[in-house]
């Protein structure tokens, strides 16, 4: 397997190919959300929530925009030749692992384990998790963590390719921009969810 293609497709494909793929996975991700009862209520978040396809598209658009704006501003500060389409592609493609997480998030086994834990939340000394459930929980959590890390790797490699960053200070600014993106998306989508209820 070509690992460079896996971790940095931005160097292998044209901006138009990346843009088309990004749009397709956004539509598919929205379909996954509305069909399987999950919502991407943050740049890196997936939670169980019944929604419509139109609302899922809107939420995904907010997440993409929340990443796009801070990274474009930072990219232009670092390198004035940073192209809008390159940052847009980073914002789109880096969501691919999050959409995969959406396929896993709403399952009966995990929902049952979560429900049992929540029942005993006020009396943790009574909480007993069967070994099989504990193993399932650990595997599930590990998979979700791997997908989260992969999303960040895609975002970072795409941003580095788009801006040609080299200084260590730029990596710190990138991390700050991602935190800002997460805050923007959480606040905006949280307000929308409150409005929809």
NULUMZA-855499 format. One record per atom (N, C-alpha, C): atom name; x, y, z. Coordinates in Angstrom, 2 decimals, m for minus. Example, Ala and Ser with C-alpha at 12.3 -4.5 7.8 and 13.67 -1.06 7.14 Angstrom:
2
 at      px      py      pz
  N   13.19   m5.69    7.80
 CA   12.30   m4.50    7.80
  C   13.20   m3.30    7.80
  N   12.85   m2.25    7.08
 CA   13.67   m1.06    7.14
  C   12.90    0.03    7.87
This chain:
197
 at      px      py      pz
  N    0.85   m1.20    0.00
 CA    0.00    0.00    0.00
  C    0.88    1.24    0.00
  N    0.45    2.24   m0.76
 CA    1.18    3.50   m0.82
  C    0.73    4.38    0.35
  N    1.54    4.41    1.41
 CA    1.16    5.12    2.63
  C    1.09    6.62    2.43
  N    1.91    7.13    1.50
 CA    1.88    8.58    1.24
  C    0.52    8.97    0.67
  N   m0.03    8.12   m0.18
 CA   m1.36    8.37   m0.74
  C   m2.41    8.35    0.37
  N   m2.25    7.44    1.33
 CA   m3.19    7.29    2.43
  C   m3.14    8.49    3.38
  N   m1.94    8.96    3.68
 CA   m1.78   10.04    4.66
  C   m1.73   11.44    4.05
  N   m1.38   11.53    2.76
 CA   m1.33   12.84    2.13
  C   m1.77   12.77    0.66
  N   m3.07   12.57    0.45
 CA   m3.57   12.52   m0.93
  C   m3.45   13.86   m1.65
  N   m3.19   14.92   m0.90
 CA   m3.12   16.27   m1.47
  C   m1.93   16.45   m2.42
  N   m0.93   15.60   m2.25
 CA    0.23   15.66   m3.14
  C    0.04   14.79   m4.38
  N   m0.92   13.89   m4.35
 CA   m1.08   12.90   m5.42
  C   m2.18   13.26   m6.42
  N   m3.20   13.97   m5.96
 CA   m4.35   14.25   m6.82
  C   m4.47   15.73   m7.10
  N   m5.11   16.06   m8.22
 CA   m5.32   17.47   m8.58
  C   m6.37   18.08   m7.66
  N   m6.38   19.40   m7.62
 CA   m7.35   20.07   m6.75
  C   m8.79   19.79   m7.17
  N   m9.02   19.60   m8.48
 CA  m10.38   19.30   m8.95
  C  m10.81   17.90   m8.52
  N   m9.91   16.93   m8.63
 CA  m10.22   15.57   m8.18
  C  m10.53   15.55   m6.68
  N   m9.72   16.28   m5.91
 CA   m9.94   16.35   m4.46
  C  m11.27   17.03   m4.14
  N  m11.58   18.10   m4.87
 CA  m12.82   18.84   m4.64
  C  m14.04   17.95   m4.92
  N  m14.01   17.24   m6.05
 CA  m15.13   16.35   m6.40
  C  m15.28   15.25   m5.35
  N  m14.17   14.63   m4.96
 CA  m14.22   13.59   m3.93
  C  m14.75   14.17   m2.62
  N  m14.29   15.37   m2.27
 CA  m14.73   16.01   m1.03
  C  m16.22   16.28   m1.01
  N  m16.75   16.73   m2.14
 CA  m18.19   17.00   m2.24
  C  m18.98   15.69   m2.14
  N  m18.48   14.65   m2.82
 CA  m19.16   13.35   m2.79
  C  m19.19   12.78   m1.37
  N  m18.05   12.83   m0.66
 CA  m18.05   12.27    0.70
  C  m18.88   13.11    1.67
  N  m19.00   14.41    1.40
 CA  m19.86   15.26    2.23
  C  m21.32   14.85    2.08
  N  m21.72   14.60    0.83
 CA  m23.09   14.15    0.58
  C  m23.32   12.78    1.21
  N  m22.37   11.87    1.00
 CA  m22.49   10.53    1.60
  C  m22.50   10.59    3.13
  N  m21.63   11.44    3.69
 CA  m21.58   11.60    5.14
  C  m22.90   12.12    5.69
  N  m23.51   13.04    4.96
 CA  m24.81   13.58    5.37
  C  m25.89   12.51    5.29
  N  m25.81   11.68    4.25
 CA  m26.75   10.57    4.11
  C  m26.58    9.58    5.25
  N  m25.33    9.27    5.59
 CA  m25.04    8.37    6.72
  C  m25.67    8.93    8.01
  N  m25.45   10.22    8.23
 CA  m25.99   10.85    9.43
  C  m27.50   10.77    9.52
  N  m28.17   11.11    8.42
 CA  m29.64   11.12    8.45
  C  m30.21    9.70    8.46
  N  m29.52    8.75    7.82
 CA  m30.02    7.38    7.76
  C  m29.77    6.59    9.04
  N  m28.60    6.79    9.65
 CA  m28.22    6.00   10.82
  C  m28.48    6.70   12.15
  N  m29.00    7.91   12.09
 CA  m29.34    8.62   13.32
  C  m28.14    9.14   14.08
  N  m27.19    9.75   13.34
 CA  m26.05   10.40   13.99
  C  m25.91   11.81   13.45
  N  m25.28   12.65   14.25
 CA  m25.02   14.02   13.82
  C  m23.56   14.36   14.11
  N  m22.97   15.11   13.22
 CA  m21.56   15.52   13.36
  C  m21.58   16.91   14.00
  N  m21.78   16.93   15.31
 CA  m22.01   18.20   16.02
  C  m20.72   18.84   16.51
  N  m19.71   18.82   15.68
 CA  m18.42   19.44   15.95
  C  m17.47   18.97   14.86
  N  m16.35   19.62   14.73
 CA  m15.38   19.26   13.70
  C  m14.96   17.80   13.83
  N  m14.80   17.33   15.07
 CA  m14.35   15.95   15.30
  C  m15.37   15.11   16.06
  N  m16.62   15.55   16.13
 CA  m17.62   14.90   16.97
  C  m18.69   14.16   16.17
  N  m19.09   13.02   16.69
 CA  m20.22   12.25   16.15
  C  m21.06   11.80   17.34
  N  m22.35   12.13   17.32
 CA  m23.24   11.71   18.41
  C  m24.55   11.18   17.84
  N  m25.19   10.34   18.61
 CA  m26.50    9.80   18.22
  C  m27.52   10.93   18.27
  N  m28.22   11.13   17.14
 CA  m29.20   12.22   17.05
  C  m30.00   12.01   15.78
  N  m31.31   11.95   15.90
 CA  m32.16   11.78   14.72
  C  m32.26   13.11   13.97
  N  m31.94   13.08   12.68
 CA  m31.95   14.31   11.90
  C  m32.39   14.01   10.47
  N  m32.64   15.06    9.73
 CA  m33.01   14.92    8.32
  C  m31.75   15.11    7.45
  N  m31.88   14.74    6.19
 CA  m30.76   14.89    5.27
  C  m30.40   16.38    5.11
  N  m31.41   17.23    5.01
 CA  m31.16   18.67    4.84
  C  m30.42   19.25    6.05
  N  m30.83   18.85    7.24
 CA  m30.15   19.33    8.46
  C  m28.73   18.78    8.54
  N  m28.55   17.52    8.13
 CA  m27.22   16.91    8.14
  C  m26.28   17.64    7.19
  N  m26.79   18.01    6.01
 CA  m25.99   18.79    5.05
  C  m25.59   20.13    5.66
  N  m26.55   20.80    6.30
 CA  m26.28   22.11    6.92
  C  m25.22   21.99    8.00
  N  m25.34   20.99    8.85
 CA  m24.37   20.78    9.94
  C  m22.98   20.49    9.37
  N  m22.92   19.66    8.33
 CA  m21.62   19.38    7.71
  C  m21.03   20.62    7.05
  N  m21.88   21.43    6.44
 CA  m21.41   22.69    5.85
  C  m20.80   23.60    6.93
  N  m21.45   23.66    8.09
 CA  m20.92   24.47    9.20
  C  m19.56   23.94    9.65
  N  m19.44   22.62    9.76
 CA  m18.15   22.03   10.16
  C  m17.06   22.34    9.14
  N  m17.39   22.22    7.86
 CA  m16.40   22.50    6.81
  C  m16.00   23.97    6.86
  N  m16.97   24.85    6.98
 CA  m16.70   26.29    7.04
  C  m15.90   26.65    8.30
  N  m16.20   25.96    9.41
 CA  m15.50   26.22   10.67
  C  m14.01   25.89   10.58
  N  m13.68   24.90    9.77
 CA  m12.27   24.55    9.54
  C  m11.66   25.47    8.48
  N  m12.42   25.71    7.42
 CA  m11.93   26.47    6.27
  C  m11.49   27.89    6.65
  N  m12.31   28.61    7.38
 CA  m12.02   30.03    7.66
  C  m10.74   30.20    8.49
  N  m10.60   29.55    9.65
 CA   m9.35   29.73   10.41
  C   m8.11   29.25    9.66
  N   m8.21   28.13    8.93
 CA   m7.05   27.64    8.20
  C   m6.69   28.54    7.03
  N   m7.69   29.11    6.37
 CA   m7.40   30.04    5.26
  C   m6.72   31.30    5.78
  N   m7.23   31.85    6.88
 CA   m6.61   33.04    7.46
  C   m5.18   32.75    7.86
  N   m4.96   31.63    8.56
 CA   m3.61   31.26    8.97
  C   m2.73   30.98    7.75
  N   m3.28   30.28    6.77
 CA   m2.52   29.99    5.56
  C   m2.06   31.24    4.83
  N   m2.94   32.21    4.73
 CA   m2.60   33.48    4.05
  C   m1.55   34.26    4.85
  N   m1.60   34.17    6.17
 CA   m0.59   34.84    7.00
  C    0.77   34.18    6.80
  N    0.78   32.86    6.76
 CA    2.03   32.12    6.60
  C    2.59   32.27    5.19
  N    1.71   32.13    4.20
 CA    2.13   32.17    2.80
  C    1.02   32.82    1.98
  N    1.26   34.02    1.52
 CA    0.23   34.78    0.81
  C   m0.24   34.10   m0.48
  N    0.52   33.12   m0.96
 CA    0.16   32.40   m2.19
  C   m0.75   31.20   m1.91
  N   m1.12   31.00   m0.66
 CA   m2.03   29.90   m0.32
  C   m3.33   30.05   m1.09
  N   m3.74   28.98   m1.74
 CA   m4.94   29.04   m2.58
  C   m6.19   28.61   m1.81
  N   m7.28   29.28   m2.09
 CA   m8.56   29.00   m1.44
  C   m8.97   27.56   m1.69
  N   m8.85   27.08   m2.93
 CA   m9.30   25.72   m3.26
  C   m8.52   24.66   m2.48
  N   m7.24   24.92   m2.23
 CA   m6.44   23.95   m1.48
  C   m6.91   23.83   m0.03
  N   m7.23   24.96    0.58
 CA   m7.72   24.93    1.97
  C   m9.14   24.35    2.02
  N   m9.94   24.65    1.00
 CA  m11.28   24.06    0.94
  C  m11.18   22.54    0.84
  N  m10.26   22.06    0.03
 CA  m10.06   20.61   m0.11
  C   m9.62   19.98    1.21
  N   m8.76   20.66    1.94
 CA   m8.33   20.17    3.27
  C   m9.56   20.05    4.17
  N  m10.40   21.07    4.15
 CA  m11.60   21.09    5.00
  C  m12.57   19.98    4.64
  N  m12.66   19.64    3.36
 CA  m13.57   18.60    2.90
  C  m13.00   17.19    3.15
  N  m11.78   16.96    2.69
 CA  m11.18   15.62    2.72
  C  m10.90   15.15    4.14
  N  m10.51   16.06    5.02
 CA  m10.18   15.66    6.40
  C  m11.40   15.14    7.16
  N  m12.59   15.33    6.61
 CA  m13.81   14.84    7.27
  C  m14.12   13.38    6.94
  N  m13.40   12.82    5.97
 CA  m13.64   11.44    5.55
  C  m13.64   10.45    6.74
  N  m12.61   10.48    7.62
 CA  m12.64    9.53    8.75
  C  m13.79    9.79    9.73
  N  m14.23   11.03    9.82
 CA  m15.34   11.36   10.73
  C  m16.63   10.74   10.19
  N  m16.80   10.75    8.87
 CA  m17.98   10.11    8.28
  C  m17.94    8.60    8.48
  N  m16.74    8.01    8.42
 CA  m16.61    6.58    8.70
  C  m17.01    6.31   10.15
  N  m16.60    7.20   11.06
 CA  m16.99    7.06   12.47
  C  m18.52    7.09   12.60
  N  m19.17    7.85   11.74
 CA  m20.63    7.91   11.75
  C  m21.28    6.55   11.46
  N  m20.59    5.73   10.66
 CA  m21.09    4.38   10.38
  C  m21.08    3.50   11.62
  N  m20.17    3.79   12.54
 CA  m19.99    2.95   13.73
  C  m20.72    3.48   14.96
  N  m21.01    4.78   14.98
 CA  m21.42    5.44   16.22
  C  m22.73    4.94   16.82
  N  m23.74    4.74   15.98
 CA  m25.06    4.38   16.51
  C  m25.30    2.89   16.30
  N  m24.84    2.09   17.28
 CA  m25.09    0.66   17.21
  C  m25.67    0.17   18.54
  N  m26.48   m0.86   18.46
 CA  m27.22   m1.33   19.63
  C  m26.31   m1.74   20.78
  N  m25.23   m2.42   20.46
 CA  m24.32   m2.89   21.50
  C  m23.74   m1.72   22.29
  N  m23.23   m0.71   21.56
 CA  m22.63    0.44   22.23
  C  m23.68    1.24   23.00
  N  m24.85    1.39   22.39
 CA  m25.93    2.12   23.07
  C  m26.34    1.42   24.37
  N  m26.37    0.07   24.35
 CA  m26.72   m0.69   25.55
  C  m25.68   m0.52   26.65
  N  m24.40   m0.58   26.28
 CA  m23.33   m0.39   27.26
  C  m23.41    1.00   27.87
  N  m23.60    1.99   27.02
 CA  m23.70    3.38   27.49
  C  m24.88    3.55   28.43
  N  m26.00    2.96   28.07
 CA  m27.20    3.06   28.91
  C  m26.97    2.45   30.29
  N  m26.31    1.28   30.34
 CA  m26.01    0.63   31.62
  C  m25.08    1.47   32.49
  N  m24.10    2.09   31.86
 CA  m23.17    2.95   32.61
  C  m23.90    4.17   33.16
  N  m24.77    4.77   32.33
 CA  m25.50    5.97   32.77
  C  m26.47    5.68   33.90
  N  m27.02    4.46   33.94
 CA  m27.93    4.09   35.02
  C  m27.24    4.12   36.38
  N  m25.97    3.78   36.39
 CA  m25.23    3.69   37.65
  C  m24.26    4.86   37.84
  N  m24.47    5.92   37.11
 CA  m23.52    7.05   37.14
  C  m23.43    7.68   38.53
  N  m24.54    7.68   39.26
 CA  m24.54    8.29   40.60
  C  m24.04    7.33   41.69
  N  m23.96    6.06   41.34
 CA  m23.45    5.07   42.29
  C  m22.38    4.22   41.60
  N  m21.21    4.81   41.35
 CA  m20.16    4.10   40.60
  C  m19.69    2.82   41.27
  N  m19.85    2.71   42.59
 CA  m19.41    1.49   43.28
  C  m20.27    0.28   42.89
  N  m21.49    0.53   42.40
 CA  m22.38   m0.55   41.98
  C  m22.18   m0.92   40.50
  N  m21.43   m0.11   39.80
 CA  m21.24   m0.32   38.37
  C  m20.43   m1.59   38.10
  N  m21.01   m2.48   37.35
 CA  m20.31   m3.70   36.95
  C  m20.47   m3.87   35.45
  N  m19.33   m3.87   34.76
 CA  m19.34   m4.03   33.31
  C  m18.80   m5.43   32.99
  N  m19.59   m6.25   32.30
 CA  m19.10   m7.58   31.91
  C  m17.83   m7.46   31.06
  N  m16.98   m8.46   31.16
 CA  m15.69   m8.46   30.45
  C  m15.89   m8.28   28.95
  N  m16.87   m8.96   28.38
 CA  m17.11   m8.84   26.93
  C  m17.48   m7.41   26.55
  N  m18.30   m6.76   27.40
 CA  m18.67   m5.36   27.15
  C  m17.47   m4.44   27.29
  N  m16.62   m4.73   28.25
 CA  m15.41   m3.91   28.46
  C  m14.47   m4.03   27.26
  N  m14.31   m5.24   26.74
 CA  m13.47   m5.44   25.56
  C  m14.07   m4.70   24.37
  N  m15.39   m4.83   24.19
 CA  m16.07   m4.13   23.10
  C  m15.87   m2.63   23.23
  N  m16.03   m2.11   24.43
 CA  m15.87   m0.68   24.69
  C  m14.45   m0.22   24.35
  N  m13.46   m1.02   24.71
 CA  m12.07   m0.67   24.43
  C  m11.78   m0.69   22.93
  N  m12.28   m1.70   22.23
 CA  m12.07   m1.80   20.78
  C  m12.77   m0.65   20.07
  N  m14.02   m0.40   20.46
 CA  m14.80    0.69   19.87
  C  m14.10    2.04   20.08
  N  m13.68    2.30   21.30
 CA  m12.99    3.55   21.63
  C  m11.69    3.69   20.85
  N  m10.96    2.58   20.71
 CA   m9.70    2.61   19.96
  C   m9.94    2.93   18.49
  N  m10.98    2.32   17.91
 CA  m11.31    2.61   16.51
  C  m11.67    4.08   16.32
  N  m12.47    4.60   17.23
 CA  m12.87    6.01   17.14
  C  m11.66    6.94   17.29
  N  m10.74    6.58   18.17
 CA   m9.53    7.37   18.37
  C   m8.65    7.34   17.12
  N   m8.53    6.17   16.50
 CA   m7.75    6.04   15.27
  C   m8.34    6.92   14.17
  N   m9.66    6.92   14.04
 CA  m10.31    7.76   13.03
  C  m10.11    9.24   13.32
  N  m10.17    9.62   14.59
 CA   m9.92   11.01   14.97
  C   m8.50   11.42   14.60
  N   m7.53   10.58   14.95
 CA   m6.13   10.89   14.64
  C   m5.92   10.96   13.13
  N   m6.55   10.05   12.39
 CA   m6.42   10.06   10.93
  C   m6.98   11.35   10.34
  N   m8.10   11.84   10.89
 CA   m8.67   13.10   10.42
  C   m7.70   14.26   10.65
  N   m7.07   14.29   11.82
 CA   m6.11   15.35   12.13
  C   m4.88   15.24   11.23
  N   m4.42   14.01   10.97
 CA   m3.26   13.80   10.09
  C   m3.58   14.31    8.68
  N   m4.77   13.98    8.17
 CA   m5.16   14.48    6.84
  C   m5.21   16.00    6.82
  N   m5.78   16.58    7.88
 CA   m5.89   18.02    7.95
  C   m4.50   18.67    7.98
  N   m3.62   18.10    8.78
 CA   m2.28   18.67    8.91
  C   m1.47   18.51    7.63
  N   m1.50   17.32    7.04
 CA   m0.71   17.10    5.82
  C   m1.24   17.96    4.67
  N   m2.55   18.11    4.60
 CA   m3.14   18.97    3.57
  C   m2.77   20.43    3.78
  N   m2.82   20.87    5.02
 CA   m2.47   22.26    5.32
  C   m1.00   22.51    5.03
  N   m0.15   21.57    5.39
 CA    1.29   21.71    5.14
  C    1.57   21.77    3.63
  N    0.88   20.94    2.86
 CA    1.05   20.94    1.41
  C    0.55   22.25    0.81
  N   m0.59   22.74    1.30
 CA   m1.20   23.96    0.75
  C   m0.39   25.21    1.05
  N    0.26   25.23    2.21
 CA    0.93   26.47    2.65
  C    2.45   26.38    2.63
  N    2.97   25.16    2.49
 CA    4.42   24.94    2.50
  C    5.04   25.36    3.85
  N    4.35   25.04    4.95
 CA    4.86   25.41    6.28
  C    6.09   24.58    6.62
  N    7.01   25.20    7.33
 CA    8.22   24.50    7.74
  C    8.61   24.81    9.19
  N    8.28   25.99    9.66
 CA    8.69   26.40   11.01
  C    7.82   25.74   12.07
  N    8.44   25.39   13.20
 CA    7.70   24.73   14.26
  C    6.61   25.63   14.83
  N    6.82   26.95   14.79
 CA    5.80   27.88   15.30
  C    4.50   27.75   14.51
  N    4.63   27.47   13.21
 CA    3.45   27.33   12.37
  C    2.59   26.14   12.80
  N    3.25   25.10   13.28
 CA    2.52   23.92   13.74
  C    1.70   24.26   14.99
  N    2.24   25.10   15.83
 CA    1.51   25.53   17.03
  C    0.29   26.37   16.62
  N    0.51   27.29   15.66
 CA   m0.60   28.11   15.17
  C   m1.67   27.24   14.51
  N   m1.23   26.18   13.82
 CA   m2.17   25.25   13.21
  C   m3.04   24.61   14.29
  N   m2.41   24.15   15.39
 CA   m3.15   23.53   16.48
  C   m4.17   24.51   17.08
  N   m3.76   25.77   17.24
 CA   m4.66   26.79   17.78
  C   m5.84   27.00   16.82
  N   m5.55   27.03   15.52
 CA   m6.61   27.23   14.51
  C   m7.62   26.10   14.56
  N   m7.15   24.87   14.79
 CA   m8.06   23.72   14.87
  C   m8.94   23.80   16.12
  N   m8.35   24.25   17.22
 CA   m9.14   24.43   18.45
  C  m10.21   25.50   18.23
  N   m9.82   26.59   17.57
 CA  m10.78   27.65   17.25
  C  m11.90   27.10   16.36
  N  m11.53   26.29   15.36
 CA  m12.52   25.68   14.46
  C  m13.51   24.82   15.24
  N  m13.00   24.02   16.16
 CA  m13.87   23.15   16.97
  C  m14.82   23.99   17.82
  N  m14.32   25.07   18.42
 CA  m15.17   25.94   19.24
  C  m16.26   26.60   18.40
  N  m15.87   27.09   17.22
 CA  m16.86   27.74   16.33
  C  m17.96   26.76   15.97
  N  m17.57   25.55   15.56
 CA  m18.57   24.57   15.13
  C  m19.45   24.13   16.30
  N  m18.85   23.88   17.47
 CA  m19.64   23.42   18.62
  C  m20.68   24.47   19.03
  N  m20.26   25.73   19.09
 CA  m21.18   26.80   19.50
  C  m22.28   26.99   18.45
  N  m21.90   27.04   17.18
 CA  m22.88   27.28   16.11
  C  m23.86   26.11   16.00
  N  m23.34   24.89   15.96
 CA  m24.23   23.72   15.82
  C  m25.03   23.51   17.09
  N  m24.43   23.75   18.25
 CA  m25.18   23.65   19.51
  C  m26.37   24.59   19.53
  N  m26.18   25.80   19.04
 CA  m27.29   26.77   18.97
  C  m28.38   26.28   18.01
  N  m27.94   25.70   16.89
 CA  m28.91   25.16   15.92
  C  m29.71   24.02   16.52
  N  m29.03   23.12   17.22
 CA  m29.72   21.98   17.82
  C  m30.74   22.45   18.86
  N  m30.38   23.47   19.63
 CA  m31.31   24.04   20.61
  C  m32.52   24.64   19.90
  N  m32.28   25.30   18.78
 CA  m33.35   25.94   18.00
  C  m34.29   24.89   17.40
  N  m33.71   23.77   16.94
 CA  m34.52   22.71   16.30
  C  m35.39   21.97   17.28
  N  m35.05   21.99   18.56
 CA  m35.85   21.23   19.54
  C  m37.07   22.01   20.00
